Amino acid sequence: LTIIIFGIAILTLLRLTAPTVIAEPEKEKIWPVATQVIKTSNMRPLIKEFGTIVAGSQADLRPLVAGRIIEVGPDYFEGSIVRKGQLLAKIDPFDYEVKVQDSRAALDEVLTRISEIEGEIKYETKLLKITASQLSLRKRNLERRRRLVKKGSGSRKSLDDAELAYNDTAKNLAVRQQVKLRLKNKLNQQKASAVRAKSGLRLAKRNLDETIISAPFDGFLANADVSTGQRVGTSERLARLIEAKRLEVKFRLSERAFSTLIKNRSKLAVDSIARSELIGKEINVIWSIGGRDIAYKAVIERVGAEIDASGGGIDVYARLTDINLTTVLRPGAFVEVGIPSRLYENVARVPDTAVVGGKAIFIIEKGRVKEKTVELVYKGPNSVLIRGSRLQNKIVITRPFPKIANGLRVEPR
């Protein structure tokens, strides 16, 4: 009982001597936020895509004549660099040399016949003139005999002899004319044969020239797989030559990126590139290899003939401008492409997370949140370009939190 009474007394003493607790007013919460200072200017965003290097010009080298390979060029092997006119392979020319000789002999034979016929025509022409002169004399003699017979001064027999002589000369003249006509026709035939013989000779010479296969332009040799002694036909490929100065990068633009590069968004003019900001645009090409980036320049020359129905993208081809035979770039390389977009005036670049609903951002004024309406003019992979009134040097919240609202007190972090 004494212990209980003592405990109650101590508890009462503690209560009486306990300090008075005064409740403090609740403090306003300060939200930490990520921010960025807005800077407005004229900006030209860079569209980044990935593409592949392709051969803009290449040729399958096939022999135009068949035969046995008797020689290959010193640089005829896979991956070699060859220059225009350099020997790649040579086909045995024996059969084609014989054909040239036969064609030349045939042409000479025809030309000789033409010369003979022309001589005969000249001879017949002279005889024809003589015969015509004789016919004129026979005719005058015949007319004189007829006048004498009418007067009774001449005999009937002399008139008959004059008529026979005139008819024989007229017949001879007709024969000469027929012979000359036949010779002229024969001459035309031989001239046609001469044209045919000349064509045959030209073809034979060309076939002889085609026994030497040389590079039609500077480039890189691929698929070089024939050897000396091998017989090849006109359908077989000797090699594939890729023109060094015609390497292109092929990449695909999305529908959204493609639309930003066209002045008239309703349609792309087919007959004029003046309405397009795409054709003729200079772009940057980066080839990353072994931890090293090699930069090239290219100019967009054309777009693909069709648009991908599934993804809406369109293929674009750009020609590399600063390459030659010494370049290490080859078709098939995977590259990154940077395409400058159109110029946007008086815009600001902010992270895409800063824009809410595609039309609003949250800025900080006097330590509190204020919602501001803006215009979204361009959307990139991780950032956007916005335009609005009095944005310069404003502090924008780059990552708005779910409970953000006007008037909340925030602290940049």
Sequence and secondary structure as in RCSB ss.txt:
>XXXX:A:sequence
LTIIIFGIAILTLLRLTAPTVIAEPEKEKIWPVATQVIKTSNMRPLIKEFGTIVAGSQADLRPLVAGRIIEVGPD
YFEGSIVRKGQLLAKIDPFDYEVKVQDSRAALDEVLTRISEIEGEIKYETKLLKITASQLSLRKRNLERRRRLVK
KGSGSRKSLDDAELAYNDTAKNLAVRQQVKLRLKNKLNQQKASAVRAKSGLRLAKRNLDETIISAPFDGFLANAD
VSTGQRVGTSERLARLIEAKRLEVKFRLSERAFSTLIKNRSKLAVDSIARSELIGKEINVIWSIGGRDIAYKAVI
ERVGAEIDASGGGIDVYARLTDINLTTVLRPGAFVEVGIPSRLYENVARVPDTAVVGGKAIFIIEKGRVKEKTVE
LVYKGPNSVLIRGSRLQNKIVITRPFPKIANGLRVEPR
>XXXX:A:secstr
 HHHHHHHHHHHHHHHH             EEE EEE  EEEE  EEEEEEEEEESSEEEE  SS EEEEEE TT
 STT EE TT EEEEE  HHHHHHHHHHHHHHHHHHHHHHHHHHHHHHHHHHHHHHHHHHHHHHHHHHHHHHHHH
HT S HHHHHHHHHHHHHHHHHHHHHHHHHHHHHHHHHHHHHHHHHHHHHHHHHHHHHHTTEEE SSSEEEE   
  TT EE TTS  EEEEEGGGEEEEEEE HHHHHHTBSSTT   SS GGGBSSTT EEEEEEEETTEEEEEEEEE
EEEEEEE TTT  EEEEEEE S  TT    TT EEEEEEE   EEEEEEEEGGG BTTTEEEEEETTEEEEEE E
EEEE SSEEEEE TT TT EEESS  TT  TT BEEE 
